[in-house]
Amino acid sequence: MDFAFDARTEELRAKLLAFMDEYVYPAEAVAEEQRDRLASPWDTPAVVEELKAEARRQGLWNLFLPDAEYGAGLTNLQYAPLAEITGRSPQLAPTALNCAAPDTGNMEVLSQFGDEQQKKQWLEPLLAGEIRSAFAMTEPEVASSDATNITTHIERDGDEYVVTGRKWYISGAMNPDCRIFIVMGKTDPDGADIRRQQSMILVPRDTPGVTVERAMRVFGYEDHYHGGHAEVIFDHARVPASNLIGEEGGGFAIAQARLGPGRIHHCMRLIGMAERAIELMCRRAVSRDAFGKALAQQGVVHNWIADARVTVEQLRLLVLKTAWLMDTVGNRGAHTEIQSIKIATPRAVVDIIDRAIQLHGAGGVSQDFPLAELYAGARTLMIADGPDEVHQRSLARRELKKYL
């Protein structure tokens, strides 16, 4: 395994680092000021559109898609260090580059499993950054950590499907530019194979019977930049049968294909979040005195900073190994490592951000620093894309099989 950056990655890293310094970090305060003046909290600040235009002009656009026809054609190993950089400003940078979830996963689904009409109608405007999308799987009435539990019904009726169900924490759904939902539901709820009961279907937001009921908060935050997390009702919403993605019963397999790259994207952005927290911790430590000496001279602060650096270096190597395996042996061959990074990274990054908050005192939990919001985002990823315990269960079973 050679994790040295190749020439293309080095070029893109240099461009992206300069883009962050020149455009993204200065835009953070501007975006907050503009948001306070918006008619709706879900509208996009003008500076975000300016960032998108500049990123596209510089060729920093759709970097996440390995398919050169639609994206930058980067491998997972090439994209990983770029995703890390965007994680340093998770509210603005991924959106600026058109590399923000849930659009990334939805574009991957459409590029891999969509037919030509679905790609033309929905993938192309998503790739162009003209619309946003949402992925509707999680439900409030069942333990959605087990995807076989979902109860949303997708019933064939002639040349249409009728979608009925209640979803929540549907990321991106509050954004007024969100035009399409990819909905996971059951087309064969009584099927013998519990992993062939589910299907995925495209449901336009303006379909009669679709109601965005309310915004769901995450640790008190509404995540305006990514379009929030909504509760959505599908009340006998009718769509053409041609809106089905792939075949009936293929939804579970599509979901698994969607989550592999998504998890590594999240983990690399988490490492970027940790790097931002370490930077803030160090700046705070050298600028404040307590009990007669600088915080940077306090032994406990030394321990926090040293432990954070060691942890980040370990995590980065594990994530890069996972990216390399995904490129060389595929997602199935990298299954153990994908689960490992999903378990290890959010947990460790939450701890690093928590120490940075502690060092900032009251400022750490305020809106004057990004730490509280970074903490909320990192802690949420211990639940999102499958709770840690689900991955621990699967990983332990795989290890135990070696001894049975």
C-alpha positions in Angstrom: 0.0 0.0 0.0 1.4 3.3 -1.1 -0.5 6.3 0.2 1.7 9.0 -1.3 -0.5 11.4 -3.2 -0.3 11.1 -7.0 0.2 14.2 -9.2 -3.5 14.7 -9.8 -4.3 14.5 -6.1 -1.5 16.9 -5.2 -2.8 19.4 -7.9 -6.4 19.2 -6.6 -5.3 19.4 -3.0 -3.3 22.6 -3.7 -6.2 24.1 -5.5 -8.7 23.1 -2.9 -6.6 24.4 0.0 -6.2 27.7 -1.7 -9.9 27.8 -2.4 -10.7 27.2 1.3 -8.3 30.0 2.4 -9.4 32.5 -0.2 -13.1 31.8 -0.4 -14.6 29.4 2.0 -13.3 30.4 5.4 -14.0 34.1 4.8 -17.5 33.2 3.6 -18.5 31.5 6.9 -19.2 34.7 8.7 -20.8 36.3 5.6 -23.1 33.3 5.2 -24.3 33.7 8.8 -25.0 37.4 8.3 -26.9 36.8 5.1 -28.9 34.0 6.7 -30.2 36.3 9.3 -31.7 38.5 6.6 -33.3 35.8 4.5 -37.1 35.6 4.2 -37.0 31.8 5.0 -34.3 30.1 7.1 -34.2 27.4 4.5 -33.2 29.7 1.6 -29.6 29.6 0.4 -27.4 32.6 1.3 -26.1 34.4 -1.9 -22.5 33.7 -0.9 -23.1 30.0 -1.2 -24.1 30.4 -4.8 -21.0 32.5 -5.4 -18.9 29.7 -3.9 -20.5 27.2 -6.1 -19.8 29.3 -9.2 -16.2 29.8 -8.3 -15.6 26.1 -7.4 -17.1 25.1 -10.8 -14.9 27.7 -12.6 -11.8 26.2 -10.9 -12.7 22.6 -11.8 -13.5 21.7 -8.1 -16.8 20.3 -9.0 -18.4 16.8 -8.5 -15.1 15.4 -7.3 -16.8 12.6 -5.4 -18.0 10.7 -8.5 -15.5 8.1 -9.8 -17.4 7.8 -13.1 -15.5 10.2 -15.4 -18.7 10.6 -17.5 -20.4 12.4 -14.7 -17.8 13.4 -12.2 -14.1 13.9 -11.8 -13.2 10.3 -12.3 -11.2 10.1 -9.1 -10.6 6.9 -7.2 -11.6 6.7 -3.6 -8.0 7.0 -2.6 -7.7 10.2 -4.6 -10.9 11.7 -3.3 -10.3 10.9 0.4 -7.8 13.7 1.1 -10.0 16.1 -0.7 -13.0 15.2 1.3 -10.9 15.7 4.5 -10.2 19.3 3.4 -13.9 20.0 2.9 -14.6 18.6 6.4 -12.8 21.6 7.9 -15.9 23.7 6.9 -18.6 21.1 6.7 -21.5 23.6 6.3 -20.1 25.3 3.3 -17.3 23.5 1.5 -19.1 20.2 0.5 -22.0 22.2 -0.9 -19.7 24.6 -2.7 -18.1 21.7 -4.5 -21.5 19.9 -5.2 -20.1 17.1 -2.9 -22.7 17.3 -0.1 -24.8 14.5 1.2 -27.5 13.4 0.5 -27.1 14.6 -3.0 -23.8 12.7 -3.5 -25.4 9.3 -2.6 -28.4 10.0 -4.7 -26.3 10.9 -7.7 -24.3 7.7 -7.2 -27.6 5.7 -7.2 -28.9 7.4 -10.3 -25.6 7.0 -12.1 -25.3 3.3 -11.3 -28.9 2.1 -11.3 -31.0 4.8 -13.0 -32.2 4.4 -16.6 -31.5 7.0 -19.3 -34.7 8.9 -18.7 -34.1 9.1 -14.9 -30.6 10.3 -15.5 -31.7 13.0 -17.9 -34.5 14.2 -15.7 -32.9 14.1 -12.3 -29.2 13.2 -12.4 -28.2 15.9 -14.9 -29.7 18.8 -13.0 -28.2 17.4 -9.7 -24.8 17.2 -11.4 -25.2 20.8 -12.5 -26.1 21.9 -9.0 -29.5 23.3 -10.3 -31.6 21.2 -7.8 -31.2 19.4 -4.6 -32.6 16.0 -3.5 -33.4 13.8 -0.4 -33.2 10.2 0.5 -36.2 8.9 2.4 -35.6 5.6 4.3 -35.7 6.2 8.1 -39.1 5.9 9.8 -40.3 7.0 13.3 -42.4 4.0 14.0 -39.8 1.3 13.6 -36.2 0.6 14.4 -34.8 1.8 11.1 -31.3 0.5 12.1 -32.7 -2.7 10.7 -33.8 -1.7 7.1 -36.0 -4.8 6.8 -38.3 -3.1 9.4 -39.5 -0.3 7.1 -43.2 -0.1 6.6 -43.7 2.4 3.8 -45.7 0.6 1.1 -45.0 1.0 -2.6 -48.0 -0.7 -4.4 -48.3 -1.2 -8.2 -51.5 0.1 -9.6 -51.6 -0.3 -13.4 -49.0 2.1 -14.9 -48.4 3.7 -11.5 -47.0 3.0 -8.1 -48.8 4.3 -5.0 -46.5 5.3 -2.1 -47.8 5.4 1.4 -45.7 5.9 4.5 -44.2 8.3 7.1 -40.5 9.1 7.1 -38.3 11.3 9.2 -34.9 12.8 9.5 -35.0 13.1 5.7 -31.9 15.2 5.1 -32.2 18.0 2.6 -36.0 18.0 2.4 -36.5 21.5 3.8 -34.4 23.1 1.1 -36.7 24.8 -1.4 -34.4 23.5 -4.2 -35.1 19.9 -3.1 -37.1 18.6 -6.1 -36.9 14.8 -5.8 -37.0 12.1 -3.2 -35.5 8.7 -3.5 -38.0 6.7 -1.4 -37.3 3.2 0.0 -40.3 1.1 0.7 -41.7 -2.4 0.4 -43.2 -3.6 -2.9 -43.4 -7.2 -1.6 -44.0 -7.0 2.2 -44.9 -10.7 2.4 -41.9 -11.9 0.4 -40.0 -14.9 1.7 -36.6 -13.2 1.4 -36.7 -10.2 3.8 -34.0 -8.5 1.7 -35.9 -8.7 -1.5 -39.1 -7.0 -0.2 -37.8 -3.5 -0.6 -37.6 -1.2 -3.7 -36.5 2.4 -4.4 -38.6 4.8 -6.3 -38.3 8.4 -7.4 -41.0 10.7 -6.0 -41.0 14.4 -7.1 -41.5 16.8 -4.2 -44.6 18.4 -5.9 -46.4 15.0 -6.2 -49.9 15.2 -4.7 -49.9 13.4 -1.4 -46.4 14.4 -0.5 -46.2 16.7 2.6 -43.1 18.0 4.2 -44.6 18.0 7.7 -41.9 19.7 9.9 -38.2 20.2 10.3 -36.5 17.9 12.8 -33.8 19.4 15.0 -30.5 17.6 15.7 -29.1 18.5 19.1 -31.0 21.8 18.8 -29.7 22.6 15.4 -31.7 22.7 12.2 -28.8 22.3 9.7 -30.0 25.1 7.4 -27.1 24.8 5.0 -27.9 21.2 4.1 -31.6 21.7 3.8 -32.5 20.4 7.3 -33.9 17.0 8.3 -37.6 16.7 7.8 -40.5 14.6 8.6 -42.3 13.7 5.4 -45.7 12.1 4.8 -46.4 10.1 1.6 -50.2 9.7 1.5 -51.1 7.6 -1.5 -48.7 9.6 -3.6 -48.9 8.3 -7.2 -46.0 8.3 -9.6 -45.4 6.6 -13.0 -44.2 3.0 -12.8 -41.1 4.2 -14.8 -40.0 6.0 -11.6 -38.9 2.7 -10.1 -35.1 2.5 -9.8 -33.8 -0.8 -11.0 -36.1 -3.7 -10.4 -38.7 -4.6 -7.7 -36.9 -6.1 -4.8 -33.6 -4.4 -5.6 -33.9 -1.7 -3.0 -31.8 -3.3 -0.2 -28.9 -4.0 -2.6 -29.0 -0.5 -3.9 -29.0 0.9 -0.4 -25.9 -1.1 0.5 -24.1 0.1 -2.7 -25.1 3.7 -1.8 -23.8 3.5 1.8 -20.2 2.2 1.1 -18.8 5.3 -0.6 -21.0 7.5 1.7 -19.4 6.2 4.8 -15.9 6.8 3.6 -16.9 10.4 2.6 -18.3 11.0 6.0 -15.2 9.6 7.8 -12.8 11.7 5.8 -14.8 14.8 6.4 -14.8 13.9 10.1 -11.0 13.9 10.1 -11.1 17.4 8.6 -13.5 18.4 11.4 -11.0 17.0 13.9 -8.2 18.9 12.3 -10.2 22.1 12.5 -10.9 21.4 16.2 -7.1 20.8 16.9 -6.3 24.1 15.2 -8.8 25.9 17.3 -7.6 24.2 20.4 -4.0 25.2 19.7 -4.9 28.8 18.9 -6.9 29.0 22.1 -4.2 27.5 24.2 -1.5 30.0 23.2 -3.9 33.0 23.5 -5.3 32.5 27.0 -3.9 32.5 30.5 -5.3 30.6 33.6 -3.8 30.3 37.1 -0.8 32.3 36.3 0.4 30.7 33.0 -0.8 30.2 29.4 -3.1 27.3 28.8 -0.5 26.0 26.4 1.8 25.4 29.4 -0.8 23.3 31.3 0.1 19.6 31.3 -3.5 18.4 30.7 -3.7 20.6 27.6 -0.5 19.0 26.3 -2.1 15.6 26.8 -5.3 16.6 24.9 -3.4 18.0 22.0 -0.9 15.1 21.7 -3.7 12.5 22.0 -5.7 14.3 19.4 -2.8 14.3 16.9 -2.0 10.6 17.5 -5.7 9.7 17.0 -6.1 11.7 13.8 -3.0 10.1 12.3 -4.3 6.6 13.1 -7.7 7.3 11.8 -6.4 8.8 8.5 -4.3 5.7 7.8 -7.2 3.4 8.4 -9.5 5.4 6.2 -6.9 5.6 3.4 -6.4 1.8 3.7 -10.2 1.4 3.3 -10.3 3.7 0.3 -7.4 1.7 -1.3 -9.2 -1.6 -0.7 -12.5 -0.2 -2.1 -10.5 0.7 -5.3 -8.6 -2.6 -5.5 -11.0 -5.3 -4.3 -14.3 -3.5 -4.2 -16.7 -2.6 -1.4 -17.4 -6.2 -0.5 -13.8 -6.9 -0.1 -13.4 -3.8 2.1 -16.4 -4.6 4.2 -14.5 -5.1 7.5 -12.6 -1.9 7.0 -15.7 0.1 6.0 -17.4 -1.0 9.2 -14.2 -0.3 11.2 -13.9 3.3 10.1 -17.6 3.8 10.7 -17.2 2.7 14.3 -13.9 4.3 15.1 -14.0 7.7 13.4 -17.1 9.4 14.8 -16.4 8.2 18.3 -12.8 9.5 18.3 -13.7 12.8 16.6 -16.4 13.5 19.1 -13.8 13.1 21.8 -11.4 15.5 20.1 -14.1 18.1 19.6 -15.3 17.7 23.1 -11.8 18.5 24.4 -11.6 21.6 22.2 -15.0 22.7 23.6 -13.7 22.2 27.1 -10.6 24.3 26.3 -12.8 27.2 25.0 -15.0 27.2 28.1 -18.3 29.1 27.5 -17.1 30.1 24.0 -17.0 26.4 23.0 -20.7 25.9 23.4 -21.5 29.3 21.8 -22.3 30.3 18.2 -19.0 32.3 18.1 -17.0 29.2 17.4 -17.9 26.3 15.1 -17.2 23.7 17.8 -20.7 23.1 19.1 -22.0 22.6 15.6 -19.1 20.3 14.7 -19.8 18.3 17.8 -23.5 17.9 16.9 -22.6 16.7 13.4 -20.0 14.3 14.5 -22.1 12.8 17.3 -25.0 12.3 14.9 -22.8 10.2 12.6 -22.6 7.6 15.4 -26.3 7.0 14.5 -26.5 7.9 10.8 -25.7 5.3 8.1 -26.4 2.6 10.6 -25.8 2.9 14.4 -22.3 1.9 15.6 -23.8 -1.1 17.4 -25.1 -2.6 14.1 -21.7 -2.4 12.6 -20.1 -3.8 15.8 -22.5 -6.8 15.7 -21.7 -7.5 12.0 -18.0 -7.1 12.5 -17.9 -9.3 15.5 -19.8 -12.1 13.7 -17.3 -11.9 10.8 -14.4 -12.3 13.3 -16.0 -15.1 15.2 -16.6 -17.1 11.9 -12.9 -17.6 11.7 -13.0 -19.8 14.8 -16.2 -21.8 14.2 
